[in-house]
Amino acid sequence: MSVYFTHQSALSFWRRYREFRHCRPMAVRADQYAGMAPSLLEIRDAAHVALPGDDELHVSVPEGARRAKAQGLMRHRWHRGGERGSYVRVLKGVYVSSPAMLFLELAPDLRLEHLVELGYELCGGFTYSRGSGFCPCLPAVAPATLERFARAAVRSRGREKAVRAASLVLAGAASPREAHVAMLLTLPPRLGGYGLRRPELNGVVLLDEASRRILGKRSLRCDLLWSQANVALEYESDQFHAGLPAYVADSKRRNVLKHLGIDVVTLTNAEIKSEAAMDGLASGLARALGQRVRGSQPQGQMAKGRLRGLLLDARQRADAAHLLRADG
C-alpha cells in the first residue's frame, strides 16, 4: 500500500513543513505507482500523521483504480510529472508531491495571476500559516526549477500555464506584501502590471567602512533592489515598521544607502491600496530605470484593476484555491 498526497494536500504539507520542519522529506524517483491503491482507512491513517487537522484530502491513485468520491476525499489519477523529483517520501509508504509537482497540479484550477502568486510563496522566504497569517522560512524551490519541471511535463494538464507562470516568478520575497508589490510592478501590462524591469528581492548591498560603523553590520538587504540603476524600494509595513525606534533605524538605513549612491523609494500599505499612488510611484521608478510605463489604454486599465482586485481584495482572494487554508 502507498499513499500519494497531491494538489491542495501537498500544498498544506509543504506549508506545515516549511513552518515547523516536522519531518525529513526524501526525494524519490517514483517512475511508477508503488504498491496498490490505498483504502479510505489507510488514507485517513496516513493523513493523521502527515497532514493532521486537514478536513479535505487529495490523493493520487493508479491507472484503472476506482476514483469514486467520498466525503472529504478527492482521488486523482496518478502521473509522474515531467522529470525525477515529482514526489518526496515523508514516511514509509507515504509520498507527497514535490513543490514543482504541486505547482503543476494546481495550474489547471488557478488563475494565472494566482498561480504566479503561489510561485512567489514557494520560491520566497515566507509561507502562509494558519495561526499567524504568514511566517518566515526557507524557500522550497527555485523559479527555474518550476519552469524546467513544467516544460518537461509534456502530457500534463496546465503545462503551458505553469511554464508561463513560472517565468514570471521572482525568488526571495520575504512576505506576501513584498510579493504583491513585485507582481504589481513587474508583471506585463496585459496582466495588469506596470512592466518594470525585474528587481532582486531582498537584494544585498555591501557597506563601506564608514557605513559599517554607523549600522554595526557589513551589509543591508533592500526589499526590491535594481542594483544596476542604483535604485531601491523599501516597503514600510504597519506591523514591522511602527514606533520611534523603527523610524530611527529606517532613517539611518536610508541615509547610508543615499551615501552609497542608491536612491531609496519608500512605499506604505496605504499607498499600495491606492491605485493613483501606485501609478505615481511606478512612473517615478520607470524614469529612474530609464523605462516608460505602459498600460494607459482602456484594456490596460481594466487589466490593472483586475490584478489589484485579485491580489488586494479579500473577497476575490477567498476564491483562490491556494489560499483556502491560510488566514492571510
N, C-alpha and C positions, 0 to 999 in steps of 0.2 A: 504493500500500500504506500502511495505517495500522495501528498497534498501540495498543490501548487497555488499559492495565493497570488492574485493578479489584480490589475486595474486599481480601483479605489482601495482595496485591501492592501495592496502593495504600497500605495502612497501612504496609507495610515501606518504601516510598519516602518517605512523609512522616516517618517516624521517622528515617530516614537524613538527609533534607533538613534537618530541624529540628536535628539534631546537628551536621552538617558544612556545611550551606549549599553543597552541591556543584554546584548549577546554579541557573538563574533561571526558575522556572515562570511561564508566561504564561496567564492566564485566556482561554478561547476560548468562542465561542457554542455550537458543536457541536450544532446543531439536528438534524443527521442524521449518520449514519456517513460519514466521509470516506474515499473510496477503496474498494479491495477488501479482503476478509478476508485476513489475513496467513498465510503458510505457517509451519510449525513452525520452520524455519530462520530465517525473518525475525523470529519472536517471540524465539528464542534470541539472535539478534544484538542486538536492541533491549534485551533484559534484561541482556546483558553490560555495556552502558553505563549503563542506568538503574537496574538492580537487581542489581549484582554480588554473587554469592555466594548468591542465593536458589535453593533447590532446587525449590520448588513455585511455579508461576506461574499467575496468574488473569488472563484477558483476556476482553474482550467482542468478539463477532463480530456482523455484521449479520444482520437477519432473513432466514431462508432459508439461511444458511450452515451447512455441516456443523459439528456440535458433538461430533464423535467424540472420545472420551477418549484421551489419550496420557499416557505416564508423566511425572509431574511437571507436568502442564498441565491446567488446568480452563478450559473455554470457557463463557462466559455470554452470554446474549442481550443485545445492546446496547440501552440505552434512555437517554434524555436526562435522566432525573430530573425534578425539579419546576420548575426555572427556569434561567435563564442562570447559568453557574458550575458546571455539572456536571463539567467536565473542565478540566485545565490542560495546555498543551503544554510538554514538557520538552526535546524535540529535534525536528528535522524529521520529521514523520510519527509521532511517539511521544507519546501522551497518557496522563494518569493521572487517575483520579477525584479530584475535589476533596475536602477534608476533610468537607464536608457530604454529598457524594455517597457516600463510603465509609461514613460513619455510617449512611446509609440502606441501603446494600448489605449491611452486616453485621447489620442489625436482625433479619432472619428467623432467623439462626443463633445469635444470642447470647441468653442470659437477659436479662431486663430489667435486673437489677442490674448485670450485666457491661457492658451497653450504656451505662448511666449512668456506670460507671467509665471506659469508653472516652471518653465525653464529657468527663469531668474531665481526662483526658490531653490531648485535642485542644484544650481550652479553657484549659489550665493552662500553667504555666511550667516544665514538665518533659516529657520523653519517655523511653520505655524504650529502653535501649541494650544491644546485645549484649555489649559489653565491660565495662560498669561498673554494671549494674543499671538506672540511670536517669541522665540528665544534664539540666542546666538549659537552657532555650531559650525562645524567644518563643512565645506562643500561636499556634495555627494557625487558629483560628476562634472565634467568639463563640457562647454558648449560644442567643442569639436567632436567629442565622443558621441553626444546626442545626434549630431548631424551624420557622422560616419555610420553609426548603427542604423539610423533610419534609411540611409541610402542603400545599405546592404540588404534591407528587408524588402526585396523586390515584389513579393506576393502579399504584403501586409496591407490591410485597410488603413487609410490615413497616412500612408507613407509620404506622399508629396507634401501634405500639410505639415507633417513632423519635420521634414527636411527644411521647409521654408521657415517654420517657427524657430528651429534650432539656429538657423543662420542669423536670426535677429536677436538672439540672447547674448547679453554681456555677463561675464562672470564677475563675482566679487561684491554684489550688493549686500550690505550689512543689515538691511531692514526692508520690509515691504514698501515703505515710502520711498526709499532710495531707488528701489526697482521701478516704482511708478514714475518717478521723476525721470529716470533714464529712458523709460519707454516713451513718455510724452515727448522728450526732447529728440530722441534718435530714430524712432520708427518713421518710415517713409510717409509723406503726406497722404498717400492713398489709404493708409491705415489710420490716419488721424494724428500722426506725429509731426514734428517740425523738421525732420530730416537732417538734423545737425550731425556733424562728424562724430564718430563714436569715441567717447572718452574712456579712460581707465577708471574703473570704480574702485574707490579706496586706494588710489594710486599713492605710491611712496615718494616723498620729497626729502632728499638728504640735506641736512643742515650744515652750515659752516660753523666755525668755532664760536663766533660771537652769538649765533642763534642757539647753539647748544647750551651756552652759559645761561641764556635767558630762560629757556624752556626746560633745561635739565634732561634733555633726550637727544638722540642722534638723528632722528627723522620724524616726519609728520606724515599722516595719511589724510588725503583730501577725498571728500565724498565722490566728486566727479573731477577728474583731472585731465586737461588737454595739455600735456607736457610740451609738445612742440610749439604751441601757441602761448605758453606760459599763462594759462587761464585755469582757474579752479572754481568749482561751485560747492558751497557748503550749505547743507540742509540743517536748519535750526528747528528741531522738533520741539513740541511742547513738553515732552517727557524728559528729554535728556539735556536740554539747554535752558533750564529755569534757575532763577536766583542770581544774586550778585557774584558768587564765586565762579559760576559758569560763564557769566558775562565777561568777567575779567580775563579768564582763561581764553575765551574766544577772541577777545581783543588782542591779547598777546600773540595768538596764532596768526591773526590777520596781519598784524604789524610785521611779524617775522616773514611771512610769505611775501608781503609787499617789499620788504628789504631784499628778498631773494629774486625780485623781479616778476613775481607771479601776481596777476590781478585776481582778486577774490570777489566772487559774486555770491551774495547770501540769498537764501530762499526760505521763507517761513511756510508753515502749514496753511495759514490764511491765504497766502499768495498762490499756493498750489490750487486751492479751491476756487480761485478767481481766474476765469478764462482770460480776461483783459490783462491781468497782472502777468500771467504766463506768456501771453503774446508779447508783452513788452520785454520780459526777461529773455525770451527766445530771440527776439530781434537784436538785443544788445549782445548776446552771446554769438549770434551769427556774424555780426560786424567784427567782433574780436577774433573770430575764427576765419574771417575772410570769405564768409558764405552769404547767401541770400535766402531768407526764409520764404518758402513757397506754401501754397495751400490756401491762398486768399479767395480762390474761386468758390462758388457755392458748393460744389462737390467736396472740396477740401474742408470747408467749414462744417459740412454735415459729418464727414468722417471724424473731424476733431471732436465734435460734440458726442459722437458715438463712443469714441475711445475714452473720453473723460468719464462718460457715464459708466462704461464697463469697469473702469479702474477705481472710480471715486464714489459712485452712487451705491450705497449699501443695498438698496432694493434690487438693483441689477446684479450685483455681486452675489446675492443669495442664490442665483441660478447657476453659478459656476461650480461644476462638479468637484473641482479640486479644492474648493473652499467649504464644502459642505460640513466637514468635520473640524473646522477651525473657528475659533471665537473671533478672529480678526477679520 
